[in-house]
Amino acid sequence: MIFKYLLVCICFVSLGYSSWAQIRDVEHELTSFNAVDISGSFQASITYDKDYAAKITIDDALEPYVICYVKGKTLFIGLDEKAVPKETKKQFKGRNSTSPTYRVVIYAPEIVSVTLSDEATFSFPRTVEVDSFTLSLSGSAQVQGLSVISKSAHIEAVKKTNLIMNVKCDALDFSTDGNAKSRVDFTASSVQFNCAGSSDAVLNGTCSGTFAVNASGSAKALVSGKADVLQAGGKGNAKVDASALPVKEARMSISGIAVTVNASDQLELDLSRGASVTYSQDPKIKIVSIQNASVTRE
């Protein structure tokens, strides 16, 4: 009797695993788009093609709740979490359950904007070459190994995101916030970098014009390479280490934050409320204002 009971239980569990493990590919033919907005836990990739489509690989039980539509030239991919029944969710939360599968291959001739949220990821098979490129990351989204060539690039990484990329452009606008971690290699004519929250960023590259940084909160930034001018602003307890970014001219207008700079010709100082500047080489010092702040030469 006990043996029969165990056998029934084993069969039941086996059937349960079989049903949970069934995965299907669903293909969607779509109207034209050049931007994507992906949420949830989808692992996304792109295949460059003249037609517009999306192939979604997902568990049978979750397929009815997939979001996939185009609106205003943007393809939206995600899962309607609120519509998923509690019993279906339990299938993927048990002690011996498997994690659900979320994969999507996007087919399009060109993508100029990518927005990722939650735990979404995106991979590109080759360098993205467009006139203007936008990347926005939030939640715990990740992008690694991305390479972009464009006239302008707007990059934003917030919350707990992780970003590794290479960008070559005329104008780079890059912002970090929250606990985002980023590493960006760049070649640009001008750079505007804003770091806030507790974000941690490493930037390395060449800027033929002005590299401008605005830091706040307790953000940390390590900048290396080469630029013509370094312009730093901000307030809070942030730290900007640009000692490995030699420049001809540096302009500091900061309150509270700490900046390490490497200027050869001129260093302009407008400091207040505990700000600190550490500099190397022997630049001409131009003092606009120094109030409750410190300046140290290495």
PAPA-769667 format. One line per field, with one value per residue (C-alpha): residue number from 1; x, y, z. Coordinates in Angstrom, 2 decimals, decimal comma. Layout:
BEGIN
i <- NUM / ...
xx <- X / ...
yy <- Y / ...
zz <- Z / ...
# end
This chain:
BEGIN
i <- 1 / 2 / 3 / 4 / 5 / 6 / 7 / 8 / 9 / 10 / 11 / 12 / 13 / 14 / 15 / 16 / 17 / 18 / 19 / 20 / 21 / 22 / 23 / 24 / 25 / 26 / 27 / 28 / 29 / 30 / 31 / 32 / 33 / 34 / 35 / 36 / 37 / 38 / 39 / 40 / 41 / 42 / 43 / 44 / 45 / 46 / 47 / 48 / 49 / 50 / 51 / 52 / 53 / 54 / 55 / 56 / 57 / 58 / 59 / 60 / 61 / 62 / 63 / 64 / 65 / 66 / 67 / 68 / 69 / 70 / 71 / 72 / 73 / 74 / 75 / 76 / 77 / 78 / 79 / 80 / 81 / 82 / 83 / 84 / 85 / 86 / 87 / 88 / 89 / 90 / 91 / 92 / 93 / 94 / 95 / 96 / 97 / 98 / 99 / 100 / 101 / 102 / 103 / 104 / 105 / 106 / 107 / 108 / 109 / 110 / 111 / 112 / 113 / 114 / 115 / 116 / 117 / 118 / 119 / 120 / 121 / 122 / 123 / 124 / 125 / 126 / 127 / 128 / 129 / 130 / 131 / 132 / 133 / 134 / 135 / 136 / 137 / 138 / 139 / 140 / 141 / 142 / 143 / 144 / 145 / 146 / 147 / 148 / 149 / 150 / 151 / 152 / 153 / 154 / 155 / 156 / 157 / 158 / 159 / 160 / 161 / 162 / 163 / 164 / 165 / 166 / 167 / 168 / 169 / 170 / 171 / 172 / 173 / 174 / 175 / 176 / 177 / 178 / 179 / 180 / 181 / 182 / 183 / 184 / 185 / 186 / 187 / 188 / 189 / 190 / 191 / 192 / 193 / 194 / 195 / 196 / 197 / 198 / 199 / 200 / 201 / 202 / 203 / 204 / 205 / 206 / 207 / 208 / 209 / 210 / 211 / 212 / 213 / 214 / 215 / 216 / 217 / 218 / 219 / 220 / 221 / 222 / 223 / 224 / 225 / 226 / 227 / 228 / 229 / 230 / 231 / 232 / 233 / 234 / 235 / 236 / 237 / 238 / 239 / 240 / 241 / 242 / 243 / 244 / 245 / 246 / 247 / 248 / 249 / 250 / 251 / 252 / 253 / 254 / 255 / 256 / 257 / 258 / 259 / 260 / 261 / 262 / 263 / 264 / 265 / 266 / 267 / 268 / 269 / 270 / 271 / 272 / 273 / 274 / 275 / 276 / 277 / 278 / 279 / 280 / 281 / 282 / 283 / 284 / 285 / 286 / 287 / 288 / 289 / 290 / 291 / 292 / 293 / 294 / 295 / 296 / 297 / 298
xx <- 0,00 / 2,83 / 4,65 / 1,57 / 1,24 / 4,86 / 4,51 / 1,51 / 3,37 / 6,42 / 4,27 / 2,45 / 5,69 / 7,15 / 4,10 / 4,34 / 7,97 / 7,11 / 4,34 / 6,46 / 9,37 / 7,39 / 8,78 / 7,56 / 8,75 / 6,18 / 6,83 / 5,26 / 5,18 / 5,32 / 5,01 / 8,16 / 10,07 / 13,54 / 13,39 / 12,83 / 11,54 / 12,07 / 10,99 / 10,84 / 13,55 / 13,80 / 17,17 / 17,04 / 19,20 / 18,88 / 19,24 / 19,51 / 16,90 / 14,85 / 11,61 / 10,26 / 9,49 / 10,11 / 10,60 / 9,79 / 10,86 / 8,87 / 7,18 / 3,74 / 2,13 / 3,35 / 2,88 / -0,70 / 0,61 / 3,42 / 3,38 / 4,55 / 3,36 / 4,60 / 3,51 / 5,02 / 8,00 / 8,84 / 8,60 / 7,46 / 8,34 / 7,44 / 5,19 / 1,89 / 2,79 / -0,54 / -2,47 / -0,52 / -2,66 / -1,30 / -1,32 / 0,83 / 3,31 / 3,56 / 4,84 / 8,04 / 8,45 / 8,45 / 11,45 / 12,23 / 10,83 / 12,79 / 13,25 / 11,01 / 12,49 / 12,36 / 14,17 / 13,45 / 15,18 / 14,29 / 14,42 / 14,84 / 17,12 / 18,15 / 17,76 / 18,52 / 17,11 / 17,11 / 15,29 / 15,74 / 14,16 / 13,77 / 16,24 / 16,25 / 19,46 / 20,33 / 23,15 / 24,28 / 26,05 / 28,08 / 28,85 / 25,80 / 26,30 / 23,56 / 23,30 / 22,02 / 21,86 / 20,03 / 20,43 / 18,44 / 18,90 / 16,96 / 16,16 / 18,84 / 19,16 / 22,47 / 24,26 / 27,78 / 30,05 / 28,05 / 29,94 / 28,43 / 29,50 / 27,25 / 27,16 / 25,57 / 25,01 / 22,77 / 23,41 / 21,61 / 22,20 / 20,31 / 19,37 / 21,28 / 22,17 / 25,44 / 26,90 / 30,05 / 30,33 / 32,50 / 31,28 / 32,71 / 30,75 / 30,88 / 28,82 / 28,49 / 25,88 / 26,25 / 24,39 / 24,51 / 22,49 / 21,48 / 23,88 / 24,64 / 28,04 / 29,44 / 32,56 / 32,64 / 35,46 / 34,95 / 36,23 / 34,33 / 34,59 / 32,69 / 31,55 / 28,89 / 29,01 / 26,56 / 27,00 / 24,74 / 23,52 / 26,00 / 26,87 / 30,34 / 31,69 / 34,95 / 35,51 / 38,52 / 39,13 / 39,93 / 37,96 / 39,21 / 37,19 / 35,69 / 35,07 / 32,41 / 31,49 / 28,79 / 28,92 / 26,57 / 25,55 / 28,26 / 29,01 / 32,48 / 34,05 / 37,44 / 38,33 / 41,41 / 42,67 / 43,12 / 41,09 / 41,65 / 39,59 / 38,16 / 35,15 / 33,90 / 30,81 / 28,57 / 27,90 / 27,73 / 30,32 / 31,11 / 34,65 / 36,04 / 39,51 / 40,77 / 44,46 / 44,97 / 43,20 / 45,82 / 44,29 / 45,54 / 42,89 / 40,70 / 37,76 / 36,46 / 33,12 / 32,30 / 30,73 / 31,66 / 32,93 / 36,56 / 38,30 / 41,78 / 42,96 / 45,96 / 46,19 / 49,26 / 48,35 / 45,57 / 43,47 / 40,42 / 39,00 / 35,54 / 35,26 / 32,97 / 31,54 / 34,31 / 35,25 / 38,74 / 40,95 / 44,18 / 46,24 / 49,48 / 51,85 / 52,42 / 49,38 / 48,61 / 46,08 / 43,04 / 41,02 / 37,38 / 36,43 / 37,64 / 35,43 / 35,85 / 37,67 / 41,13 / 43,61 / 46,56 / 49,37 / 50,65
yy <- 0,00 / 2,38 / 1,41 / 2,25 / 5,61 / 6,48 / 5,39 / 7,65 / 10,57 / 10,02 / 9,83 / 12,99 / 14,89 / 13,58 / 14,73 / 18,08 / 18,55 / 17,55 / 20,10 / 22,86 / 22,14 / 22,50 / 25,46 / 26,88 / 29,31 / 31,89 / 34,07 / 37,51 / 39,37 / 43,08 / 46,50 / 48,60 / 49,79 / 51,13 / 51,14 / 48,43 / 48,55 / 45,29 / 44,52 / 41,49 / 38,86 / 38,59 / 37,80 / 39,68 / 39,64 / 41,09 / 39,54 / 42,18 / 41,49 / 43,47 / 42,21 / 43,09 / 40,25 / 38,76 / 35,11 / 34,55 / 31,40 / 30,90 / 28,31 / 27,19 / 28,26 / 31,86 / 32,33 / 33,75 / 36,63 / 37,78 / 41,42 / 41,96 / 44,93 / 47,96 / 51,48 / 54,67 / 52,88 / 51,15 / 47,40 / 46,53 / 43,12 / 41,94 / 39,82 / 40,94 / 39,81 / 40,94 / 38,72 / 35,54 / 33,31 / 32,50 / 28,78 / 29,37 / 31,45 / 28,68 / 26,29 / 28,33 / 29,08 / 25,61 / 24,09 / 21,80 / 23,98 / 25,21 / 28,84 / 30,08 / 30,70 / 34,19 / 34,65 / 36,85 / 37,28 / 40,55 / 40,90 / 44,40 / 46,25 / 48,85 / 49,68 / 53,21 / 53,06 / 50,36 / 50,60 / 47,79 / 47,44 / 44,85 / 42,01 / 42,30 / 41,83 / 42,64 / 41,39 / 42,71 / 40,52 / 43,40 / 47,11 / 49,37 / 52,09 / 54,75 / 58,56 / 58,74 / 56,01 / 55,89 / 53,31 / 53,43 / 50,88 / 50,56 / 47,92 / 45,22 / 45,29 / 44,41 / 45,15 / 43,87 / 43,98 / 46,65 / 48,68 / 51,84 / 54,24 / 57,29 / 61,07 / 61,30 / 58,82 / 59,21 / 56,58 / 56,25 / 53,61 / 53,77 / 51,62 / 48,27 / 48,06 / 46,83 / 48,25 / 47,52 / 49,22 / 50,99 / 54,10 / 56,30 / 59,48 / 63,25 / 63,97 / 61,57 / 62,20 / 59,64 / 59,51 / 57,12 / 56,97 / 54,59 / 51,66 / 51,36 / 50,00 / 51,02 / 50,73 / 52,80 / 53,13 / 56,20 / 58,33 / 61,61 / 65,29 / 66,23 / 64,34 / 65,26 / 62,82 / 63,01 / 60,66 / 60,57 / 58,33 / 55,58 / 54,79 / 53,61 / 54,37 / 53,79 / 55,76 / 55,52 / 57,18 / 60,25 / 63,50 / 66,07 / 68,86 / 69,32 / 66,46 / 67,80 / 65,91 / 66,73 / 64,58 / 64,36 / 62,07 / 59,53 / 58,61 / 57,48 / 58,04 / 57,00 / 58,75 / 58,06 / 58,72 / 62,16 / 65,37 / 69,01 / 70,51 / 69,05 / 70,82 / 69,58 / 70,57 / 69,11 / 68,78 / 66,13 / 63,51 / 62,27 / 61,49 / 62,04 / 60,71 / 62,21 / 61,97 / 59,70 / 62,14 / 64,73 / 68,02 / 71,47 / 73,28 / 72,31 / 74,28 / 73,33 / 74,64 / 72,24 / 72,06 / 69,20 / 66,74 / 65,68 / 65,90 / 64,79 / 66,53 / 66,53 / 69,93 / 71,30 / 74,92 / 76,33 / 75,34 / 77,44 / 77,03 / 77,87 / 75,75 / 75,69 / 73,60 / 71,10 / 70,64 / 69,38 / 69,48 / 67,59 / 68,50 / 67,53 / 69,26 / 73,03 / 74,84 / 78,53 / 78,83 / 81,07 / 81,50 / 82,48 / 81,60 / 79,23 / 78,93 / 76,15 / 74,05 / 72,63 / 72,56 / 70,19 / 69,66 / 66,13
zz <- 0,00 / 0,90 / -2,32 / -4,42 / -2,66 / -3,33 / -6,96 / -7,46 / -5,88 / -8,06 / -11,19 / -10,19 / -9,59 / -12,86 / -14,77 / -13,02 / -14,08 / -17,64 / -17,91 / -16,38 / -18,67 / -21,91 / -23,79 / -27,08 / -29,74 / -30,76 / -33,80 / -34,17 / -37,48 / -36,72 / -38,28 / -38,65 / -35,58 / -34,77 / -30,96 / -28,35 / -24,77 / -22,89 / -19,32 / -17,07 / -17,27 / -21,02 / -22,56 / -25,84 / -28,94 / -32,42 / -35,86 / -38,56 / -41,23 / -43,75 / -42,15 / -38,70 / -36,32 / -32,89 / -31,91 / -28,25 / -26,43 / -23,24 / -21,05 / -22,26 / -19,01 / -19,39 / -23,13 / -22,88 / -20,77 / -23,04 / -24,14 / -27,71 / -29,75 / -31,70 / -30,84 / -32,23 / -33,84 / -30,53 / -29,97 / -26,43 / -25,00 / -21,52 / -19,35 / -17,82 / -14,30 / -12,82 / -15,23 / -14,43 / -12,14 / -8,70 / -9,47 / -12,53 / -10,54 / -7,93 / -10,60 / -10,79 / -7,08 / -5,53 / -3,86 / -6,79 / -9,55 / -12,56 / -13,49 / -16,30 / -19,75 / -21,22 / -24,52 / -27,50 / -30,85 / -32,52 / -36,31 / -37,75 / -40,19 / -37,58 / -33,89 / -32,69 / -29,16 / -26,46 / -23,12 / -20,59 / -17,15 / -14,40 / -15,15 / -18,93 / -20,94 / -24,54 / -26,77 / -30,15 / -32,73 / -34,17 / -33,83 / -33,94 / -36,57 / -36,59 / -36,65 / -33,07 / -30,43 / -27,08 / -24,32 / -21,08 / -18,30 / -15,04 / -12,45 / -12,65 / -16,43 / -18,06 / -21,31 / -21,88 / -24,91 / -26,76 / -29,39 / -30,93 / -33,67 / -34,04 / -34,30 / -30,87 / -28,06 / -25,01 / -22,33 / -18,98 / -16,31 / -12,99 / -9,99 / -9,96 / -13,61 / -15,10 / -18,31 / -20,30 / -23,68 / -26,24 / -28,01 / -30,76 / -31,43 / -31,76 / -28,64 / -25,69 / -22,98 / -20,18 / -16,85 / -13,89 / -10,66 / -7,90 / -7,54 / -11,24 / -12,24 / -15,60 / -17,68 / -20,87 / -23,37 / -25,54 / -28,39 / -28,63 / -29,50 / -26,33 / -23,24 / -20,69 / -17,78 / -14,86 / -11,91 / -8,85 / -6,04 / -5,17 / -8,77 / -9,70 / -13,17 / -15,00 / -18,20 / -20,46 / -23,79 / -25,85 / -25,89 / -28,41 / -26,75 / -23,29 / -20,89 / -18,48 / -15,33 / -12,79 / -9,66 / -6,68 / -3,84 / -3,02 / -6,62 / -7,67 / -11,07 / -12,39 / -15,64 / -17,75 / -21,26 / -22,76 / -23,15 / -24,00 / -21,16 / -17,95 / -16,47 / -13,09 / -11,13 / -8,46 / -4,77 / -2,06 / -1,14 / -4,63 / -5,75 / -9,23 / -9,96 / -13,23 / -12,38 / -15,41 / -17,74 / -18,72 / -19,90 / -20,82 / -18,82 / -15,85 / -14,45 / -11,01 / -9,70 / -6,89 / -3,44 / -1,11 / -3,70 / -4,16 / -7,54 / -8,54 / -11,69 / -14,03 / -15,77 / -17,55 / -18,42 / -16,24 / -13,22 / -12,35 / -8,83 / -7,49 / -4,33 / -1,29 / 1,58 / 2,09 / -1,54 / -2,23 / -5,31 / -5,70 / -8,74 / -10,43 / -12,87 / -12,64 / -14,07 / -13,67 / -10,83 / -11,29 / -8,10 / -8,46 / -4,88 / -2,18 / 0,92 / 3,47 / 0,88 / 0,29 / -2,59 / -2,58 / -5,03 / -5,42
# end
